[in-house]
Amino acid sequence: MPIQNITCPSLNRMYLDRKGIRQQIPESPQKRARPGRPGGFDRPMYHGVRYNVERFFGWMENYRKITIRYERIPNLFLSLIQLACIMILWRVLK
């Protein structure tokens, strides 16, 4: 692979991280951590995972007892979620 002329520090850091090269120079003390997405953010993978999570919570909203969370005992609440998942799979596979 030819050496790329990368001038942006964040792209340079990402390129070196991908190659497994560790940083030797400490970060500047004036530089603060900025909020936002991490450097290795993969948008297509994120959207695929987010779609599945949103769909799961949409299915869970059909079960009122889970949505409102009447149960305060964690083991009982987890068992209700598992029961709802079984019912959803049974309905899909039927």
N, C-alpha and C positions, 0 to 999 in steps of 0.2 A: 504494500500500500504506500503510495507516495506521501511525503510529508505535506501537510496542509498548512496554508498560511492563515492561521486563526488569530485574529487580533482582539476579539472580545474576551475579557477575562473569564466570564461565566462559561462560554463555549469552550475555551481552553481548558478550564477545570473539568468540564464534563468529558471532554476528549481524553484527558489524562486519567480520569477516574475509570473510564471504560477500558483503558489499557492496563489498569491496575497499578499505575504510578502514584505513589503517595506524595503528598505536599510536604516540602521541607521548610518553606518560609512561613512564619506565623502570620495570621491575619492582622490587618491594621487595627489598632485599638479604637480608632475613630469609626470604623465600619461597624454598623449595627445590623443585627439580623432583621431582615425585612419580612413581613408576613406575606403569605401567598403560597402558591404551589411549589413543591420541591423541584430541584433542578432536573431530575430525571422523570418528569411528568409525562406519561404516555396517554394522550387524549383518547385514541380509539379503544384502548383497553379499559380506561376509566369509564367511558360511556357504556361499554358492554357490561361491566360489573354493576354500574349504577342502574341500568335498565333492569337487571335481574333483581336487585335489591328493592327497587320501587315496585316491581310487579309482585314480589313476595309480600310487601307490606299492604299492597292493594288487596291481595287475597286474604290477608289476616284481618282486614277491616270488616270482613263478612261475619266475623265471630265477635259479637259485642262484648262478651265477658273478657276476652283478651284485649280488645281495643281500650276499654275503660280501665282494665286491670283492677278488678275487685279483689283478687287474691293477693294477700300480702306475704304469704309464705313462698319463698323463692322456688323451692322444689315443686310445689303444687302449680305455680305459674308456669314453670318449665314443662311440666307434664301436660298442661293444657295447650301450650304451643305445639308440643310434639303430637298431641292428639289432633289438633287442627291441621298440621302438616299431613298426617296420615289420611285424614278425611279429604283434603285437597287432592292428594295423589290418587286416592281411590276414585274420586270423581273424574280426574283427568284420564286415568287408565281404563275406566269403565266403558 
